[in-house]
Amino acid sequence: MSYWLFKSEPDAISFQSLVDKLPADEEWHGIRNYGARNNMRLMQLGERAFFYHSNIGKEIVGVVEVTRLSAPESQGTDPRWDCVHFRPVARLTTPIGLERCKHVPGLEKMVLINNSRLSVQPVSPEEWQIICDLGGVVDL
């Protein structure tokens, strides 16, 4: 199983807006970066990802689960761009900010710290566990 991180500006799509839509899932469309698209193409059903609020907050706030594999966007007209679907499954009791991540041993190689512009990025199993331990993951 692989782990991931999705980034969204909370005024566009917030973690709470995802929770409010349950049990529906969300189509993660509009990604126009080949690296992010290629990461989505690697995802498997049931894999987990952190949900990160960028720009406002700059913190990991929840956990989502992939519910549909990468496929062309439902609203898209350009076949180069794919999306996955996911739904929220857990909330962090303590959101973990970017600045904190920069100072936690074991997270120094995290893509979030070293390539913060990539909107869909891998997370190592060790990084996943560190963030879960720090954040106190609680199922929805």
Beta strands, then each sheet from edge to edge (+ up, - down):
strand 1: 3-8
strand 2: 26-27
strand 3: 48-53
strand 4: 59-72
strand 5: 82-97
strand 6: 120-123
strand 7: 137-139
sheet 1: 2+ 5- 4+ 3- 1- 6+
sheet 2: 2+ 5- 7+
end
